[in-house]
Amino acid sequence: MPDVARRVSRNLDIVRARIAAAAARVGRSAEPITLVAVTKYAPPAAIRAVVDAGCRDLGESRPQQLWQRATEFAHGAVHWHLIGHLQRNKVARTLPLVSLVHSCDSLRLAQAIDTAAAEQHGPPVPVLLEVNVSHDPAKHGLAPDELAGLLPALAGLGHVKVRGLMAMAGRADDPAAARADFRGLRELRDRLRQACPPAIVLDELSMGMSGDFDVAIEEGATIVRVGSALFEGTSE
Ligand SMILES: *Cc1c(COP(=O)(O)O)cnc(C)c1O
């Protein structure tokens, strides 16, 4: 096995062991937790290696890079996740390629997705609502107290399927602060569920990156987005 493949396979084993340990600490099964391999800084050989090792969910934060990387795999061979900001003028080209948009951060974007999906006669587009849990003006995302008011309008979009919430911790270097942010997202989800239109499902919580996905799983993450922990040691 080439060095890059061996390294990725070892990193993947470590990440999966961390996922299993975190789930076990809170009495959850690790099996339904989705690991998204974030490929934004990974070289092509390492991306192929992670897919060959059995991780078929890949995430990109920039639409153009996702378009380009998607051409390197047969359609349907991997599930692409868009995890970064989506400009409305890039929606039409992105939709046919992605299985989940984690970063729906405004009603206008949701409406643009709805319009494009209708025009393309495609299936409803699964999205997560990105929440700015840390109230950081430099971050994208809906304000936590804005969400409840948007749900009825989102429920009326026939070509958008809201499946849950996504967030980034305010400070990736501080697990205690990250835990508070992740818990805040879960509690927000639990509150929203009490008065949620039936067309909206809030089952998924996309939270946790290389430095804090253990804590995120302890707080209820169903999807973790992991880049550097999977790909470290693979680029020159
Ligand atoms: C880059 C990125 C990640 C992965 O970060 P790592 O620290 O490399 O694991 C996760 N989520 C988003 C939104 C990102 O942009």
The ligand as a Gaussian input file, in Angstrom:
#p B3LYP/6-31G(d) Opt

LIG

0 1
 C      -12.698000      22.860000       7.446000
 C      -14.001000      22.570000       8.074000
 C      -14.163000      21.438000       8.889000
 C      -13.030000      20.474000       9.220000
 O      -12.093000      21.093000      10.038000
 P      -10.860000      20.250000      10.670000
 O      -10.488000      21.027000      11.866000
 O       -9.818000      20.198000       9.626000
 O      -11.395000      18.904000      11.022000
 C      -15.422000      21.195000       9.410000
 N      -16.467000      22.017000       9.166000
 C      -16.353000      23.115000       8.405000
 C      -17.544000      23.970000       8.182000
 C      -15.121000      23.430000       7.839000
 O      -15.013000      24.529000       7.064000

